């Protein structure tokens, strides 16, 4: 089903932040927990959690539980394709 223009704009807005781009690049190959993402990007867990929430609310990321950890993974690979296209320009 085709997304309406408002939904498309919200999706693109979710990608339009340097931290969220960095998060997606980290999650490209494997899922990670908030703590790991924060350590890799040298950012506070609360900041990372806000960005993860935005990406998850737009359907870009999914969340699974492994023991006591919350692991974030890329759900919608179109986001990676969009970022790849932008890098090439």
C-alpha beads as a LAMMPS data file, in Angstrom:
LAMMPS data file: protein, C-alpha beads

89 atoms
88 bonds

1 atom types
1 bond types

-500.0 500.0 xlo xhi
-500.0 500.0 ylo yhi
-500.0 500.0 zlo zhi

Masses

1 110.0

Atoms # bond

1 1 1 0.000 0.000 0.000
2 1 1 1.350 3.407 -0.956
3 1 1 1.977 5.830 1.881
4 1 1 0.294 9.226 1.810
5 1 1 2.524 12.280 1.386
6 1 1 2.293 13.260 5.062
7 1 1 3.478 9.812 6.143
8 1 1 6.282 9.949 3.578
9 1 1 7.402 13.336 4.915
10 1 1 7.402 12.043 8.508
11 1 1 9.484 9.052 7.438
12 1 1 12.049 11.312 5.799
13 1 1 12.087 13.635 8.826
14 1 1 12.956 10.624 10.983
15 1 1 16.037 10.065 8.817
16 1 1 16.991 13.743 8.760
17 1 1 19.213 13.880 11.829
18 1 1 22.954 13.103 12.057
19 1 1 22.562 10.946 15.182
20 1 1 19.782 8.873 13.628
21 1 1 21.877 8.363 10.490
22 1 1 24.755 7.171 12.692
23 1 1 22.420 4.810 14.548
24 1 1 21.196 3.283 11.297
25 1 1 24.769 2.825 10.091
26 1 1 25.600 0.993 13.342
27 1 1 22.545 -1.238 13.049
28 1 1 23.160 -2.048 9.386
29 1 1 24.877 -5.369 10.112
30 1 1 23.589 -6.359 13.554
31 1 1 21.163 -5.467 16.296
32 1 1 22.457 -3.576 19.321
33 1 1 21.271 -2.476 22.733
34 1 1 20.928 1.180 23.779
35 1 1 24.048 1.034 25.945
36 1 1 26.181 -0.315 23.103
37 1 1 24.884 2.307 20.673
38 1 1 25.562 5.050 23.220
39 1 1 29.113 3.832 23.778
40 1 1 29.854 3.619 20.047
41 1 1 28.484 7.119 19.400
42 1 1 29.741 8.611 22.690
43 1 1 26.265 9.863 23.612
44 1 1 24.108 9.530 26.713
45 1 1 21.627 6.680 26.887
46 1 1 18.696 9.082 27.288
47 1 1 19.640 10.877 24.071
48 1 1 20.015 7.605 22.162
49 1 1 16.677 6.364 23.505
50 1 1 14.881 9.436 22.165
51 1 1 16.320 8.903 18.688
52 1 1 15.552 5.174 18.762
53 1 1 11.975 5.981 19.740
54 1 1 11.554 8.245 16.723
55 1 1 12.971 5.648 14.342
56 1 1 10.817 2.932 15.891
57 1 1 7.634 5.047 15.752
58 1 1 8.133 5.468 11.999
59 1 1 8.517 1.708 11.510
60 1 1 12.211 1.947 10.640
61 1 1 13.434 -0.031 13.669
62 1 1 12.086 -2.963 15.609
63 1 1 12.765 -4.001 19.188
64 1 1 13.283 -7.469 20.608
65 1 1 14.083 -8.614 24.120
66 1 1 17.088 -10.818 24.841
67 1 1 17.268 -11.555 28.527
68 1 1 17.357 -8.173 30.226
69 1 1 18.437 -6.328 27.088
70 1 1 16.368 -4.462 24.520
71 1 1 17.932 -5.039 21.118
72 1 1 17.144 -2.654 18.265
73 1 1 17.289 -3.868 14.663
74 1 1 16.486 -2.380 11.296
75 1 1 12.954 -3.339 10.294
76 1 1 12.557 -1.290 7.112
77 1 1 15.612 -1.623 4.885
78 1 1 14.337 1.163 2.625
79 1 1 15.911 3.565 5.123
80 1 1 19.341 2.115 4.332
81 1 1 18.661 2.383 0.610
82 1 1 17.696 6.037 0.991
83 1 1 20.899 6.764 2.931
84 1 1 22.943 4.900 0.333
85 1 1 21.432 7.015 -2.457
86 1 1 22.222 10.201 -0.563
87 1 1 25.831 9.158 0.018
88 1 1 26.311 8.582 -3.699
89 1 1 25.187 12.092 -4.671

Bonds

1 1 1 2
2 1 2 3
3 1 3 4
4 1 4 5
5 1 5 6
6 1 6 7
7 1 7 8
8 1 8 9
9 1 9 10
10 1 10 11
11 1 11 12
12 1 12 13
13 1 13 14
14 1 14 15
15 1 15 16
16 1 16 17
17 1 17 18
18 1 18 19
19 1 19 20
20 1 20 21
21 1 21 22
22 1 22 23
23 1 23 24
24 1 24 25
25 1 25 26
26 1 26 27
27 1 27 28
28 1 28 29
29 1 29 30
30 1 30 31
31 1 31 32
32 1 32 33
33 1 33 34
34 1 34 35
35 1 35 36
36 1 36 37
37 1 37 38
38 1 38 39
39 1 39 40
40 1 40 41
41 1 41 42
42 1 42 43
43 1 43 44
44 1 44 45
45 1 45 46
46 1 46 47
47 1 47 48
48 1 48 49
49 1 49 50
50 1 50 51
51 1 51 52
52 1 52 53
53 1 53 54
54 1 54 55
55 1 55 56
56 1 56 57
57 1 57 58
58 1 58 59
59 1 59 60
60 1 60 61
61 1 61 62
62 1 62 63
63 1 63 64
64 1 64 65
65 1 65 66
66 1 66 67
67 1 67 68
68 1 68 69
69 1 69 70
70 1 70 71
71 1 71 72
72 1 72 73
73 1 73 74
74 1 74 75
75 1 75 76
76 1 76 77
77 1 77 78
78 1 78 79
79 1 79 80
80 1 80 81
81 1 81 82
82 1 82 83
83 1 83 84
84 1 84 85
85 1 85 86
86 1 86 87
87 1 87 88
88 1 88 89
